[in-house]
Amino acid sequence: MVLFNCNGCGLSKEIADKFANKSVNCPKCKKSVSIGGPDKPGKANNRYSISDFVSRTAQKDRGQGLFELESNRLLEINLNGMVWTKMGSMVAYLGGIKFTREGILEHGVTKLLKRAVTGEGTTLTKAEGKGTLYLADFGKKISILNLQGESICVNGNDLLAFEGNIEWDIKMIKKVSGMLAGGLFNVNLSGNGMIAITTHHDPLTLSVSSNKPIITDPNATVAWSGSLTPELKTDISFKTFMGRGSGESIQMKFAGQGFVVIQPCEETYFQKA
């Protein structure tokens, strides 16, 4: 057997000796790959060598668009201008890129006041210049969305990056009296451009219609159509079913036309009053 390594898509596997010292097309990305010779008897297998590791994990340098997935947990931004990123998400960069934490009045007094009222904690960093920027968020899975005159609401904790020309605002889901200390916030993004969101594991998108409302756990809810206005509700029986301790069981109800994105994991975004 000989080792097949594609630097284009990262596919790595063992193939038959008959392909040794030949060029074959990658079955995944169709790129031509040169195959080395078989290991000689008595020599260490190259399968777990440093050169094999470097080859399998090397950057892909696709350079196709502004936002690209280097892997499903690593975002590549081919920067030539400015983008907003989640503070602390930069893991590496190449080229001349300057990072500036957003100023207290960077987005105006209105958004400053909304942050104070909602307790919205996502701090943004402005990345400017020309180069390649790599972002990640604790190994969460990344999805890229290209807005084309549309709008989407994203939980602030799940927003990784967005283009500078995207319009955004902080939205507040009104609390049920005495239920939440600060309600639940989200970020509404609209216009034309790229955004990147994160989820724990694979996201699931549920369709919402006027005759088929969707109920979700706020801590597992990642994003939803900008046209939807969710409501917070409580369900004591649901609390009992889930085995919660004290307090009310909080749910989000979506009704109308659109979609809701959830993740198979609960993150704590707020505290009960």
C-alpha positions as CSV (number, residue, x, y, z in Angstrom):
1,M,0.0,0.0,0.0
2,V,1.1,3.6,-0.6
3,L,-0.1,6.8,1.0
4,F,-2.4,9.2,-0.8
5,N,-2.3,12.8,0.4
6,C,-4.3,15.6,-1.3
7,N,-3.1,19.1,-0.4
8,G,-6.2,20.6,-2.1
9,C,-8.9,19.1,0.1
10,G,-6.9,17.3,2.8
11,L,-8.0,13.8,1.9
12,S,-5.6,11.2,3.2
13,K,-5.8,7.4,2.8
14,E,-3.8,4.3,1.7
15,I,-4.2,3.1,-1.8
16,A,-2.9,0.1,-3.8
17,D,0.8,-0.2,-4.7
18,K,-0.1,-0.1,-8.4
19,F,-0.6,3.7,-8.2
20,A,3.0,4.2,-6.8
21,N,5.1,6.8,-8.6
22,K,2.0,7.9,-10.6
23,S,-0.3,10.9,-10.8
24,V,-4.0,10.3,-10.0
25,N,-7.0,12.6,-9.6
26,C,-8.3,13.1,-6.1
27,P,-11.8,11.4,-5.9
28,K,-13.0,14.3,-3.7
29,C,-11.7,17.5,-5.3
30,K,-10.4,16.2,-8.6
31,K,-7.0,17.8,-8.2
32,S,-4.0,15.9,-9.7
33,V,-1.9,14.3,-6.9
34,S,1.5,12.7,-7.3
35,I,1.8,9.4,-5.5
36,G,5.2,8.4,-4.0
37,G,6.8,5.0,-4.0
38,P,6.0,2.2,-1.5
39,D,7.9,2.0,1.7
40,K,11.1,0.0,1.4
41,P,11.5,-3.1,3.6
42,G,13.2,-2.4,6.9
43,K,12.4,1.4,6.9
44,A,9.9,3.0,9.2
45,N,6.5,3.5,7.8
46,N,5.9,7.1,6.6
47,R,2.3,7.1,7.7
48,Y,2.8,8.9,11.0
49,S,6.0,10.9,10.2
50,I,6.3,14.6,10.7
51,S,6.3,15.2,6.9
52,D,3.0,13.2,6.7
53,F,1.5,15.3,9.5
54,V,2.6,18.5,7.9
55,S,1.2,17.4,4.5
56,R,-2.2,16.4,5.9
57,T,-2.7,19.5,8.1
58,A,-1.1,22.2,5.7
59,Q,-3.2,25.3,5.0
60,K,-5.2,24.9,1.8
61,D,-4.8,28.5,0.5
62,R,-8.0,28.4,-1.5
63,G,-8.2,32.2,-1.8
64,Q,-11.5,32.0,-3.6
65,G,-13.5,34.6,-1.6
66,L,-13.5,36.8,1.4
67,F,-14.8,34.1,3.8
68,E,-13.7,30.5,3.3
69,L,-13.7,27.4,5.5
70,E,-10.1,26.3,6.1
71,S,-11.8,23.5,8.0
72,N,-15.2,23.2,9.5
73,R,-13.9,24.7,12.7
74,L,-11.5,27.3,11.3
75,L,-12.5,30.4,9.3
76,E,-10.2,31.9,6.7
77,I,-10.7,35.5,5.8
78,N,-8.9,36.8,2.7
79,L,-8.9,40.4,3.9
80,N,-8.5,43.5,1.7
81,G,-10.4,46.1,3.7
82,M,-12.3,45.7,7.0
83,V,-14.3,43.1,8.9
84,W,-15.8,42.8,12.4
85,T,-14.7,39.8,14.4
86,K,-15.6,38.3,17.8
87,M,-13.1,39.5,20.3
88,G,-10.5,36.8,21.1
89,S,-11.3,34.7,18.0
90,M,-8.1,35.4,16.1
91,V,-5.8,32.4,16.1
92,A,-3.3,33.4,13.3
93,Y,-2.8,35.9,10.4
94,L,-0.5,36.6,7.5
95,G,0.2,40.1,6.0
96,G,-0.5,43.6,7.2
97,I,-3.6,43.4,9.4
98,K,-4.4,45.8,12.3
99,F,-6.7,44.9,15.1
100,T,-8.7,47.5,17.0
101,R,-11.1,46.8,19.8
102,E,-14.4,48.6,19.2
103,G,-14.6,52.0,20.9
104,I,-17.3,52.7,23.5
105,L,-19.1,55.0,21.0
106,E,-17.9,53.2,17.9
107,H,-21.5,52.4,16.8
108,G,-23.3,55.4,18.3
109,V,-25.0,56.2,21.6
110,T,-28.2,54.2,20.7
111,K,-26.3,50.9,20.4
112,L,-24.3,51.7,23.5
113,L,-27.5,52.2,25.5
114,K,-28.9,49.0,24.1
115,R,-25.9,47.1,25.3
116,A,-26.3,48.5,28.8
117,V,-30.0,47.6,28.9
118,T,-29.7,44.1,27.5
119,G,-26.4,43.1,29.0
120,E,-25.2,42.2,25.5
121,G,-21.7,40.9,26.1
122,T,-20.2,40.2,22.7
123,T,-17.3,42.6,22.2
124,L,-16.2,43.1,18.6
125,T,-12.7,43.6,17.2
126,K,-12.1,45.5,13.9
127,A,-9.6,43.8,11.6
128,E,-8.3,46.1,8.8
129,G,-5.7,45.7,6.1
130,K,-4.6,43.2,3.6
131,G,-3.7,39.6,4.4
132,T,-5.1,36.2,5.5
133,L,-6.8,36.0,8.8
134,Y,-7.8,32.8,10.7
135,L,-10.6,32.8,13.3
136,A,-12.0,30.1,15.6
137,D,-14.2,29.9,18.7
138,F,-13.3,27.1,21.1
139,G,-13.5,24.5,18.4
140,K,-17.2,25.3,17.5
141,K,-18.4,24.4,14.0
142,I,-18.5,27.3,11.6
143,S,-21.1,28.1,8.9
144,I,-20.7,30.9,6.4
145,L,-23.8,32.8,5.2
146,N,-23.9,35.2,2.2
147,L,-26.7,37.8,2.8
148,Q,-28.3,39.0,-0.4
149,G,-30.6,41.8,0.8
150,E,-31.9,39.5,3.6
151,S,-31.8,39.7,7.4
152,I,-31.0,37.2,10.1
153,C,-31.0,37.3,13.9
154,V,-28.1,35.6,15.6
155,N,-27.4,35.0,19.3
156,G,-24.5,37.3,20.2
157,N,-22.4,34.4,21.5
158,D,-22.7,32.6,18.2
159,L,-21.6,35.4,15.9
160,L,-18.0,35.0,14.7
161,A,-17.5,37.6,12.0
162,F,-19.2,39.8,9.5
163,E,-18.3,42.3,6.7
164,G,-18.0,45.9,7.6
165,N,-20.9,46.9,5.2
166,I,-23.4,44.7,7.0
167,E,-26.1,46.6,8.9
168,W,-26.5,45.4,12.4
169,D,-28.5,46.2,15.5
170,I,-29.1,44.7,19.0
171,K,-32.6,43.3,19.5
172,M,-34.2,42.5,22.8
173,I,-36.7,39.8,23.4
174,K,-39.0,41.1,26.1
175,K,-38.9,39.2,29.3
176,V,-41.8,37.6,31.1
177,S,-42.3,39.4,34.4
178,G,-39.8,38.1,37.0
179,M,-38.5,35.4,34.7
180,L,-35.2,36.8,33.5
181,A,-32.7,39.1,35.0
182,G,-32.1,40.9,31.7
183,G,-34.3,39.2,29.1
184,L,-32.6,37.7,26.0
185,F,-30.5,39.6,23.4
186,N,-29.7,38.9,19.8
187,V,-28.0,40.7,17.0
188,N,-30.0,41.4,13.8
189,L,-27.8,41.5,10.6
190,S,-29.1,42.7,7.3
191,G,-27.9,43.9,3.8
192,N,-25.4,42.4,1.4
193,G,-22.3,40.6,2.5
194,M,-20.8,37.6,4.4
195,I,-21.3,36.6,8.0
196,A,-20.0,33.6,9.9
197,I,-21.8,31.9,12.8
198,T,-20.8,29.1,15.1
199,T,-22.5,26.1,16.6
200,H,-21.6,23.2,18.9
201,H,-21.6,20.3,16.5
202,D,-23.9,20.2,13.4
203,P,-26.7,22.8,13.2
204,L,-30.3,21.8,12.5
205,T,-32.6,24.2,10.6
206,L,-36.3,24.0,11.4
207,S,-39.0,25.4,9.1
208,V,-41.5,27.8,10.7
209,S,-45.0,28.5,9.3
210,S,-48.1,30.2,10.6
211,N,-49.8,26.9,11.3
212,K,-46.7,25.2,12.6
213,P,-45.0,27.2,15.3
214,I,-41.7,26.0,16.7
215,I,-40.7,25.9,20.4
216,T,-37.0,25.9,21.3
217,D,-34.7,26.0,24.3
218,P,-33.1,29.5,24.3
219,N,-29.7,28.0,25.2
220,A,-29.8,25.7,22.1
221,T,-31.1,28.4,19.7
222,V,-28.5,29.9,17.4
223,A,-30.2,32.0,14.8
224,W,-33.6,32.7,13.0
225,S,-35.1,34.6,10.1
226,G,-35.1,38.3,10.5
227,S,-38.8,38.3,9.7
228,L,-39.6,36.3,12.9
229,T,-40.3,37.8,16.3
230,P,-39.9,35.1,19.0
231,E,-41.7,35.2,22.3
232,L,-40.4,33.9,25.6
233,K,-42.8,31.7,27.5
234,T,-42.7,29.3,30.5
235,D,-43.9,25.8,30.9
236,I,-43.9,24.3,34.4
237,S,-44.6,20.8,33.1
238,F,-41.7,21.0,30.7
239,K,-39.4,21.9,33.6
240,T,-40.5,18.8,35.4
241,F,-40.0,16.6,32.3
242,M,-36.5,18.0,31.9
243,G,-35.6,17.4,35.5
244,R,-34.7,21.0,36.3
245,G,-34.3,22.1,39.8
246,S,-35.9,25.4,40.9
247,G,-37.3,28.2,38.8
248,E,-39.4,28.4,35.7
249,S,-38.7,26.6,32.4
250,I,-38.0,29.1,29.7
251,Q,-38.8,28.5,26.1
252,M,-38.8,30.5,22.8
253,K,-41.8,30.4,20.6
254,F,-41.5,31.1,16.8
255,A,-44.6,31.7,14.7
256,G,-44.9,33.1,11.1
257,Q,-42.9,32.3,8.0
258,G,-39.2,31.6,8.2
259,F,-36.7,29.2,9.9
260,V,-34.9,28.6,13.2
261,V,-31.4,27.2,13.6
262,I,-30.6,25.1,16.7
263,Q,-27.6,23.2,17.9
264,P,-27.4,19.9,19.9
265,C,-26.0,21.6,22.9
266,E,-27.1,24.1,25.5
267,E,-25.1,27.2,26.3
268,T,-26.0,29.4,29.2
269,Y,-26.6,33.0,28.0
270,F,-28.5,34.5,31.0
271,Q,-29.3,34.1,34.6
272,K,-32.7,33.7,36.2
273,A,-33.9,36.6,38.5
